[in-house]
Each structure stands twice: as structure tokens, then as C-alpha cells.
Amino acid sequence: MSDTTDLPAPTTLDIEAWTCPAPVRDRPRVVMGHGGGGALSAELVQQIFAPAYGGDVLAQMGDAAVLELGGARLAFSTDSYVVRPLFFPGGSIGDLAVNGTVNDLAMRGARAAYLSCGFILEEGVELETVTRVAQALGAAARTAGVEVATGDTKVVEAGHGDGVFVNTAGIGLVPAGVDLRPQRVVPGDVVIVSGAIGVHGVAIMSVREGLEFGVEIKSDCAALGGLVDAMLAVTPDLHVLRDPTRGGLAAALNEIAAASGTGVVVRERAVPVPSAVANACAILGLDPMYIANEGKLVAFVPREHADAVLEAMRAHPLGADSVIIGEAVEDHPGMVVARTGLGGTRVVDLPMGEQLPRIC
């Protein structure tokens, strides 16, 4: 037995002094993860904004709010865009500012009619850059069939911005009989994704960090209103649509599972991941399920309509690669599980923060 009489007295651990590189939930200040569309974003909304604002419409917590006004059902949404860099393969902050808001309205079944547009410019940014962004935004609006009806411009001092930030809000009419919300999901619903995931996030990362993966990866940024119209033409009885932007497909599925009280099972090998995205994620230790998309949607469709809806999606240019990836189930309510190619299962959690900040 060893002699311990000369050992120093044990010290008291100061746990409060410990640090961790990952954001934790009890931090007193905002961290980047609060903008990532994951658990920290949800807590920010649920613990600070929702209690401060209140209201039944806000409680919908959808991509867009659906409200009654003057006898019409309107979808209303707003979003801010802080992507870096401003221009990237396949798009720009101007394209994102239109397509992101148009898509939020489309996820409630509405075809966008009008947008507002607010520019926050940093002192010193070149007017040529502002012109390029404005022209891209206008072109994207025309392509989406939406009119920019009003706007605003503010300038902040040099060093207090990052060139150009853009905010857009949009309104559109919701057709009669359309009721898209996660609370309508029931066990047996089929989960369809409209194409390859992870493309936008990897495209942004490749130009931001100067990385090359042997092939140029272009953002999938696009307005999805036409694709949604094609799906609703098959049946207005779609249960929920979601565009998996921040937090990726994993965040979208988790939000739907939690709101509907159902479980979700995904066949991992069925999820369409392009080889370039898979290779980039493998090199960098990222999971494609958590990478942002800007031109894809995920749909929960009643089983009896799934084949017809899938056929209509594949007939549309933005849904040509649509595929069934899973289903809603009674088991493990509120949880998303992936069945691996080896026959096992893994839990697909809601991300805490974000793998790639400033991607939209």
C-alpha cells in the first residue's frame, strides 16, 4: 500500500471557470448558434420572443403565418439575409432574399404576390456591389412572379455591418381547402424530399473558405411556388410542407415530428446526397442531413396520394429528382430515426447550433 501522507490536499474545482468551444444553453450572451435554426434558435424564440409578443397567430410557428383579413386567407412571412459572401455559385444574396421568402409562403400553400425589401448598407460598400444585388433581386422576383411593392434603405457606419444585409417580407393568398401545418401529420404519412440535399451550404462553404472538391458545386437556390402548385393540383390534402434551410433536413424533420407528436423514420440510403456534397462533408466531418438547402422541400403526404404527388413532382423541373425517404410512425413520438444501410438505427437530433453560419 502506497504512502499518501506527502500528497497535496485536494483542490476545489471551479466549474464556473470551465470553458467549452460549443455553445451552451445558459450563456448570457448571443452566440452564432442562436441563428442556426436548431435547438438554440428554438429556445431564443420560445423563451424570449414568443412570450414578449404573444398572440394566437404567432403561435402557429410555421414558415409563414396564415391569417384571415377582409374575408381572405393570407400567408405572411418575413426573413433577413446575411449570407457571406454576397455572390456565390448559383446565386447571390439578392436571389436568396426573394426565393427564401417566396418559399416560406409556398410552404403554407400560398403563391407569393407582393414583397417588401429593406436594405441595410455599410458605409464604404461599393455602389456597383449594391447595384448587382438589386439587379439580382429584381430578376429573381420576376422569375418567381412576385412584385417588389415597397422598401426601405438604411446605412450604418463602416465597421458596423458586412457590406449588405437584406430583409424581405411577403404576402400571398392561400387557396380554399389548403391547410398545410405539421399538426395534420398522422402515422402512415409518406415523407418525400424534392431532390438532392446539402448543395447550398456546401456551395457557400467552398467559396467562403477557398476549398475545392474537384467539381464546382452550385447553390440550389430557387423559388418553389410552381412545384407546390403542381403538387396541390393533384390533391389539396397535403399535410405539411417545409423548406429545409438552416439546420437542413434534420431540423425540418425534427420540427415536424415535435409539432405533430409522431415519430419519423428515414431510410438513410434513400436520402439523395450528391457525391460532391458527400465527399465534402466526409472531408470536413459534417453531416449532409444538417446542411442548409435553398431550393428543396420536404413533404408529408397521405399514403393514398403519395404516388400521384411524387409523379407530379418528378414532372416539374424543380422536382425531377424527388424521392420517398421515409414515413411518419406511431413509435418514438417527437423523434426522428434513420435506418442505416447496415440495418441499424440512429437518432437524428435537432442540431444545437449550426455547422455553417451565415449561409442565408
Salt bridges, closest charged atoms under 4 A:
GLU43 OE2 - ARG25 NH1 2.41
ASP63 OD2 - ARG242 NE 3.35
GLU68 OE2 - ARG73 NE 4.00
ASP152 OD2 - LYS154 NZ 2.70
ASP162 OD2 - ARG358 NH2 2.67
ASP179 OD1 - ARG181 NE 2.89
ASP189 OD2 - HIS239 ND1 2.58
ASP220 OD2 - LYS296 NZ 3.12
ASP229 OD2 - ARG111 NH2 2.84
ASP237 OD1 - ARG184 NH2 2.62
ASP237 OD1 - HIS239 NE2 3.90
GLU255 OE1 - ARG242 NH1 2.74
GLU268 OE2 - ARG346 NE 2.59
ASP287 OD2 - ARG346 NH2 3.56
GLU327 OE1 - ARG303 NH2 2.60
